[in-house]
Each structure stands twice: as C-alpha cells, then as structure tokens.
Amino acid sequence: MTVHRPAAPRPSWRQRARDPGWGLLFVLPMLVLFVIFRYVPSLGAVGMSFTDYRLSGEFTFIGAENYERLFSDDLFVDSLRVTLLYALIYVPLTLVVSLATATMLHHVVRGRGLFRGLLFLPYVTSFVMAGIIWTWIYQSDGLINGLLERVGLGPAPFLTGNQAMVLGSLAVVSVWKSFGYSMLILLAGLKNIPGDVMEAATLDGAGAWGKFRRITLPLLKPVVFFVVVIETIAAFQVFDTIYVMTGGGPARASYGLVYMLYDQGFRFFDFGYAATIGVVLFFVVFLISLVQRYVLDRENT
Amino acid sequence: MTTLTAPPAPTQAGASSGHRRRRRRTGANIWLTVLLVLASVLTVVPFVAVFVLALSPDGAQTIPDQLPDEVTLDNLSAVLSASSFLRWTLNSFVYSIVSVVVILLTAAMAGYAFARKRFPGSNALMWSFLATLMVPIQATLIPMFVLVSRLDGVNTFWGLIVPTLANSQAVFLMRQFIKGLPDDLFDAAKIDGAGEWTVFWRLVLPLTKPVLATLGIFVFLWHWNDFLWPLVIAQTDEMRTLTVGLSTLNAESVARARIMASAAISVIPCLVIFGVLQRYLVNSIATSGLKG
C-alpha cells in the first residue's frame, strides 16, 4: 500500500466520518457482547433480587423480602465481618510489602531488572495454583511447620486455628500472588518524583528515613491511594483461595461475601437470594470507588 | 527501612563530605541488595517447592534444607498420561486462545470506531462500556449463569467463552492507542481510495501491533488463570479448565506429589510467557495500568 502525504489541506473530520454507519458497524460486535453479557445481567441481578428465582427457572416477585432476609441473616452479617476483617489484614499488608519492594527496587543500583522480575513472578500464576502450593506450605507437615519443628516449635494451625490466624494466612497467599502489580504501579510513581527535590533534601542533610517520610510519601500519596482502592476492591472479591484452601472454614471462619454468594447460588440453588448478595457486593465496591472520587477531588482543589 | 539511599546522581557537595557519603552509600547499597535477594528468595521459594515436590517420590520427607534423595519423573508422567488432565489442558488452551483472538479483533474494531469515527451516541456508548468496570464479575455471576443456562450453554465451549469477551479495558486501551496515531496516515489512505475494511486491516491492525501484543498477553493470562466462571459453567469433567480441574484434585485428596506435578505443569505456559515477554508485561502495567 502506498501512503502519500496529501498536498492539499486535509479533509475535515466531519467529511471523513460523514457516514455514521461504518462507526456503528465497527462497534457492533463488541456492543452486542456488552448488551447481552454485561447490561442484561446487571439489570438482571437487580430484577432477580426481588424474586425467589430457583433452579427450575420458576419464580414469583416477593418484593424486598430477600433484602429483609439478608440483613437479618447471621450468615450474611458474619460473612460481611469476615470480608471486612480480611480486608483490614490484606490491604495494609500488601501496601507495606509492595511499597517496601518498590522503594528498594527504585534505589538499588545493580540487578534491578532481575529483582523486579523475580518479585513480579507470582503475578502470572493463578490464585488456584497459589492456594494449592500454600496449602502445603501451611500444613502440619508442610514447609513452615517443618522449619518450626527444627527449632522446637509445635505445628502452628495456619488454616485450622482461630479466625484472625486463618484470615491472616489467606491474606498472605493473596499478597504473595498479587503484590507485584501494586509494586510496579508504585515503582512508576517513584520514578515520577523529580530528582532535584531529593537532591535538595540531601544537601540539606536529610536522612534516608526523613526523606522517605517527608518527601517521598507525600508526593506518592495519589499513587498510594490508587493502590489502596484497587486492593480494597480486590479484598472484597476474594474467593478462589478460600474455595481451594479452607472451603469457608473452619466453622465459617473464612466464609466471605463472595463465598456466601457462591454457596447460596450453587450449593443451595437459591438464585434469587444469591443475586441479592451480588447487588450488595456491587454497592460495597461502588461505595469504595465513591470514597476514592471524593478524596481525590478534595485533594485537587 | 533505614538503609534507603538517594538515587545515584552527581552531587555537588564538597570533596571530603562527598567521599564520606559515597562510602556510606556503598554500604547502604550492599544492605539494599541483601534485602532484595532475601525478598526475591522468599517470593520464589513456593515455585521451587512445587517443582521439587513434583519431582519427588510421593510421601518423601521434603523440608527445605533437605532435597529428596531421589528424583523421579513418575508423578509427571502419571499426570500427563491421565486423560482428564490432558483434556483440562486442552480446554484451558481453547478458552484462552479463542478469547485472545476474538477480544483483540473486536476490541480493535470498537477502539478504532471510538477513536476515529463519529456516530450518534458514540461518547455515551464508550462511557457505558467503561461503566461496566464498576460492576464486579461476581455481582452478575448468578444472572449470567441463568442466562447462559437458559440458552443451553452450560458445559459448552461457547457458554464458557462468549460471556467473557465483553472487555471494556481492552476497548479503552485500543481506543487510546488508535487516537494517538497520526491523522495523516488515515487521510492518505482515504485519498488513495482505500475502503473502510482496507483501512482497518492494512492500516489499523499493523500499526497497533505493539499494543495488541501486550493486550494479548494479559487476555491470555486472565483466561488461563480464571476460576469462578469456569467453575460454575464447566460442570462435567471433560469441560473443566486446568484451574477447575486442579481444585477438584485438591478437594479429592489425590496424592500430594500428583497434585504438585499437575500444578507444576499448569504453570509452565505462564512461566514461558513471563520469561519471554517480561519486559512487555512490566512496562504495560506501569504505563496503562492494565489489571487482571
């Protein structure tokens, strides 16, 4: 194909795109997919939450009954608490790990590419794979307890102990699997901090910790905030590791929100009720995004 | 975290203090490297463990400082000769590769239209695509399942694949990239009398190769590692993907060495992609914020 530079003034945008049919035609395949598999199910979730939809496909409208049942269901209140507790452990942990590794990568002189690659490695695996490895790592005859035994400490019940321990153990797996992403986002943020600011601070005799706390962190705040928001949303969607590692147990200690949705939907086939949990999940995630907008807008004014 | 140093930059401080600082910085750099080695080892150990366990006889005592006495390929060959494992692997490849091809094509088309065409409601449409990012996949899991099962899509490839193709991140990424291409190229093609399809096939697709490659890697990884949707839609053993199959092995308390061998094989495509295309992956996260 030969491509010439036009000598005459370029035809205007409108002239070029005067036939609206082509634009629609190019969007059409994706539009059809979105309508059928995104818009319809989104509205469907809301619609189903007002029915007692069952596996057979029969249903009657029951008004807000599902919502009344949900908010008085101890199972739901507990699952919300489990998810919240999990998020409270997971988000700070993943932030600290990704911020620490990003900062070290930013400052290291030699071997940055190699270290970055190794630290990012778990991100390309699945949560299922991560769950299977870490189940063994946590077992009473597994990696960590094997090491503990060497120094005369008894087996720790990582996945069978109390709730904080189980949720903490699950959080560690998710941190291992996905901190690489936040690390790279934070690393890009660190690179954007102008070097002369650091230079000036160094000349003023600021120590490493002082510089980190008084210059790096404030300048990095928007990026840190972005990471906190996406990781919080991820924490509320945790499912795969729970399914593989604990099945919601022991004694519902890790029975999170999405796990409850799956359980109600695909073990009890109570689709109307499960759809209601989905609607609540949407509002929780939506709320987190709204808080993000609010805080970012306030920062900018 | 007291070992942080400033990025290496020429300092204008006096010679003597500069000398002292340089020595301190070298010391700090050693600490930094030691910490990074430690962090990297901790990160990689679980991978090494999978492969060690996969290559050990079942029931062998495998504690970190004690490699197994004998190496065996029995587990790997047992897994590879199990027909369901091969079937799951095939399913995962079909799920991932068909999704990559269709998403790249439809997202490039939609991105091209949003970037270069004006049609009524194009902006509203773009925003309505992006708005679906706010709706977590889990929130619409039940109605999606009901929809697909009413269309008889449970335990079929189309039921597995098609609902996952509506991908707004892909469309948005393509739109941004195509918007950044020089206008002149499109003008010239028009003046040469190229038709709409010719422009798309001969101009847009070749020019977007780098971003298509990046997007392709991500779409592959998203689908290869996907779990919840295949879990509910692939209910028979022969429709399962690798992630779902692995989780059933885990639940059925199959011998540990067999599970680890399966897990090891399942992660190999991801490791290959990572090994070959690491730079692509890393750079695209930093610049476009693509997220799995």
HADDOCK unambig.tbl for C-alpha pairs under 7 A between the chains (distance, minus, plus):
assign (segid A and resid 3 and name CA) (segid B and resid 188 and name CA) 5.74 0.50 0.50
assign (segid A and resid 3 and name CA) (segid B and resid 189 and name CA) 6.36 0.50 0.50
assign (segid A and resid 4 and name CA) (segid B and resid 188 and name CA) 5.58 0.50 0.50
assign (segid A and resid 5 and name CA) (segid B and resid 184 and name CA) 6.89 0.50 0.50
assign (segid A and resid 5 and name CA) (segid B and resid 188 and name CA) 6.01 0.50 0.50
assign (segid A and resid 6 and name CA) (segid B and resid 188 and name CA) 6.19 0.50 0.50
assign (segid A and resid 10 and name CA) (segid B and resid 187 and name CA) 6.95 0.50 0.50
assign (segid A and resid 17 and name CA) (segid B and resid 117 and name CA) 5.49 0.50 0.50
assign (segid A and resid 17 and name CA) (segid B and resid 118 and name CA) 5.84 0.50 0.50
assign (segid A and resid 20 and name CA) (segid B and resid 118 and name CA) 6.26 0.50 0.50
assign (segid A and resid 20 and name CA) (segid B and resid 119 and name CA) 4.65 0.50 0.50
assign (segid A and resid 23 and name CA) (segid B and resid 113 and name CA) 4.87 0.50 0.50
assign (segid A and resid 23 and name CA) (segid B and resid 117 and name CA) 5.21 0.50 0.50
assign (segid A and resid 23 and name CA) (segid B and resid 118 and name CA) 6.53 0.50 0.50
assign (segid A and resid 23 and name CA) (segid B and resid 119 and name CA) 5.95 0.50 0.50
assign (segid A and resid 24 and name CA) (segid B and resid 119 and name CA) 6.72 0.50 0.50
assign (segid A and resid 26 and name CA) (segid B and resid 109 and name CA) 5.10 0.50 0.50
assign (segid A and resid 26 and name CA) (segid B and resid 110 and name CA) 5.50 0.50 0.50
assign (segid A and resid 26 and name CA) (segid B and resid 113 and name CA) 5.81 0.50 0.50
assign (segid A and resid 27 and name CA) (segid B and resid 109 and name CA) 6.31 0.50 0.50
assign (segid A and resid 27 and name CA) (segid B and resid 110 and name CA) 4.26 0.50 0.50
assign (segid A and resid 27 and name CA) (segid B and resid 113 and name CA) 6.22 0.50 0.50
assign (segid A and resid 29 and name CA) (segid B and resid 106 and name CA) 6.27 0.50 0.50
assign (segid A and resid 30 and name CA) (segid B and resid 106 and name CA) 5.80 0.50 0.50
assign (segid A and resid 30 and name CA) (segid B and resid 107 and name CA) 6.86 0.50 0.50
assign (segid A and resid 30 and name CA) (segid B and resid 110 and name CA) 6.57 0.50 0.50
assign (segid A and resid 30 and name CA) (segid B and resid 166 and name CA) 6.36 0.50 0.50
assign (segid A and resid 33 and name CA) (segid B and resid 165 and name CA) 6.91 0.50 0.50
assign (segid A and resid 33 and name CA) (segid B and resid 166 and name CA) 5.29 0.50 0.50
assign (segid A and resid 34 and name CA) (segid B and resid 166 and name CA) 5.24 0.50 0.50
assign (segid A and resid 37 and name CA) (segid B and resid 144 and name CA) 6.80 0.50 0.50
assign (segid A and resid 37 and name CA) (segid B and resid 163 and name CA) 5.46 0.50 0.50
assign (segid A and resid 37 and name CA) (segid B and resid 166 and name CA) 6.96 0.50 0.50
assign (segid A and resid 38 and name CA) (segid B and resid 132 and name CA) 6.94 0.50 0.50
assign (segid A and resid 41 and name CA) (segid B and resid 140 and name CA) 5.69 0.50 0.50
assign (segid A and resid 41 and name CA) (segid B and resid 143 and name CA) 5.10 0.50 0.50
assign (segid A and resid 41 and name CA) (segid B and resid 144 and name CA) 5.54 0.50 0.50
assign (segid A and resid 42 and name CA) (segid B and resid 140 and name CA) 5.78 0.50 0.50
assign (segid A and resid 44 and name CA) (segid B and resid 143 and name CA) 5.72 0.50 0.50
assign (segid A and resid 45 and name CA) (segid B and resid 140 and name CA) 5.94 0.50 0.50
assign (segid A and resid 45 and name CA) (segid B and resid 143 and name CA) 5.64 0.50 0.50
assign (segid A and resid 104 and name CA) (segid B and resid 32 and name CA) 6.43 0.50 0.50
assign (segid A and resid 107 and name CA) (segid B and resid 5 and name CA) 6.39 0.50 0.50
assign (segid A and resid 107 and name CA) (segid B and resid 6 and name CA) 6.78 0.50 0.50
assign (segid A and resid 107 and name CA) (segid B and resid 7 and name CA) 5.48 0.50 0.50
assign (segid A and resid 108 and name CA) (segid B and resid 29 and name CA) 6.46 0.50 0.50
assign (segid A and resid 108 and name CA) (segid B and resid 32 and name CA) 6.37 0.50 0.50
assign (segid A and resid 108 and name CA) (segid B and resid 33 and name CA) 6.75 0.50 0.50
assign (segid A and resid 115 and name CA) (segid B and resid 36 and name CA) 6.81 0.50 0.50
assign (segid A and resid 115 and name CA) (segid B and resid 40 and name CA) 6.46 0.50 0.50
assign (segid A and resid 118 and name CA) (segid B and resid 40 and name CA) 5.75 0.50 0.50
assign (segid A and resid 118 and name CA) (segid B and resid 44 and name CA) 6.83 0.50 0.50
assign (segid A and resid 119 and name CA) (segid B and resid 40 and name CA) 5.53 0.50 0.50
assign (segid A and resid 119 and name CA) (segid B and resid 43 and name CA) 6.09 0.50 0.50
assign (segid A and resid 124 and name CA) (segid B and resid 221 and name CA) 6.74 0.50 0.50
assign (segid A and resid 124 and name CA) (segid B and resid 270 and name CA) 5.88 0.50 0.50
assign (segid A and resid 125 and name CA) (segid B and resid 225 and name CA) 6.66 0.50 0.50
assign (segid A and resid 125 and name CA) (segid B and resid 267 and name CA) 6.39 0.50 0.50
assign (segid A and resid 125 and name CA) (segid B and resid 270 and name CA) 6.49 0.50 0.50
assign (segid A and resid 126 and name CA) (segid B and resid 225 and name CA) 4.58 0.50 0.50
assign (segid A and resid 128 and name CA) (segid B and resid 243 and name CA) 6.07 0.50 0.50
assign (segid A and resid 128 and name CA) (segid B and resid 247 and name CA) 6.75 0.50 0.50
assign (segid A and resid 129 and name CA) (segid B and resid 263 and name CA) 6.16 0.50 0.50
assign (segid A and resid 133 and name CA) (segid B and resid 46 and name CA) 6.54 0.50 0.50
assign (segid A and resid 133 and name CA) (segid B and resid 50 and name CA) 6.59 0.50 0.50
assign (segid A and resid 143 and name CA) (segid B and resid 63 and name CA) 5.98 0.50 0.50
assign (segid A and resid 143 and name CA) (segid B and resid 64 and name CA) 6.68 0.50 0.50
assign (segid A and resid 146 and name CA) (segid B and resid 63 and name CA) 5.96 0.50 0.50
assign (segid A and resid 176 and name CA) (segid B and resid 43 and name CA) 6.98 0.50 0.50
assign (segid A and resid 184 and name CA) (segid B and resid 285 and name CA) 6.90 0.50 0.50
assign (segid A and resid 184 and name CA) (segid B and resid 286 and name CA) 6.08 0.50 0.50
assign (segid A and resid 185 and name CA) (segid B and resid 285 and name CA) 6.97 0.50 0.50
assign (segid A and resid 185 and name CA) (segid B and resid 286 and name CA) 5.57 0.50 0.50
assign (segid A and resid 188 and name CA) (segid B and resid 286 and name CA) 5.67 0.50 0.50
assign (segid A and resid 198 and name CA) (segid B and resid 6 and name CA) 6.91 0.50 0.50
assign (segid A and resid 208 and name CA) (segid B and resid 2 and name CA) 6.50 0.50 0.50
assign (segid A and resid 208 and name CA) (segid B and resid 4 and name CA) 5.31 0.50 0.50
assign (segid A and resid 208 and name CA) (segid B and resid 5 and name CA) 5.86 0.50 0.50
assign (segid A and resid 209 and name CA) (segid B and resid 2 and name CA) 5.88 0.50 0.50
assign (segid A and resid 240 and name CA) (segid B and resid 227 and name CA) 6.90 0.50 0.50
assign (segid A and resid 244 and name CA) (segid B and resid 247 and name CA) 5.99 0.50 0.50
assign (segid A and resid 258 and name CA) (segid B and resid 138 and name CA) 6.94 0.50 0.50
assign (segid A and resid 265 and name CA) (segid B and resid 142 and name CA) 6.98 0.50 0.50
assign (segid A and resid 271 and name CA) (segid B and resid 142 and name CA) 6.46 0.50 0.50
assign (segid A and resid 274 and name CA) (segid B and resid 142 and name CA) 6.97 0.50 0.50
assign (segid A and resid 275 and name CA) (segid B and resid 142 and name CA) 5.75 0.50 0.50
assign (segid A and resid 278 and name CA) (segid B and resid 138 and name CA) 6.55 0.50 0.50
assign (segid A and resid 278 and name CA) (segid B and resid 139 and name CA) 3.82 0.50 0.50
assign (segid A and resid 278 and name CA) (segid B and resid 140 and name CA) 6.43 0.50 0.50
assign (segid A and resid 279 and name CA) (segid B and resid 139 and name CA) 5.97 0.50 0.50
assign (segid A and resid 281 and name CA) (segid B and resid 139 and name CA) 6.11 0.50 0.50
assign (segid A and resid 282 and name CA) (segid B and resid 135 and name CA) 5.96 0.50 0.50
assign (segid A and resid 282 and name CA) (segid B and resid 136 and name CA) 6.51 0.50 0.50
assign (segid A and resid 282 and name CA) (segid B and resid 139 and name CA) 5.89 0.50 0.50
assign (segid A and resid 286 and name CA) (segid B and resid 134 and name CA) 6.61 0.50 0.50
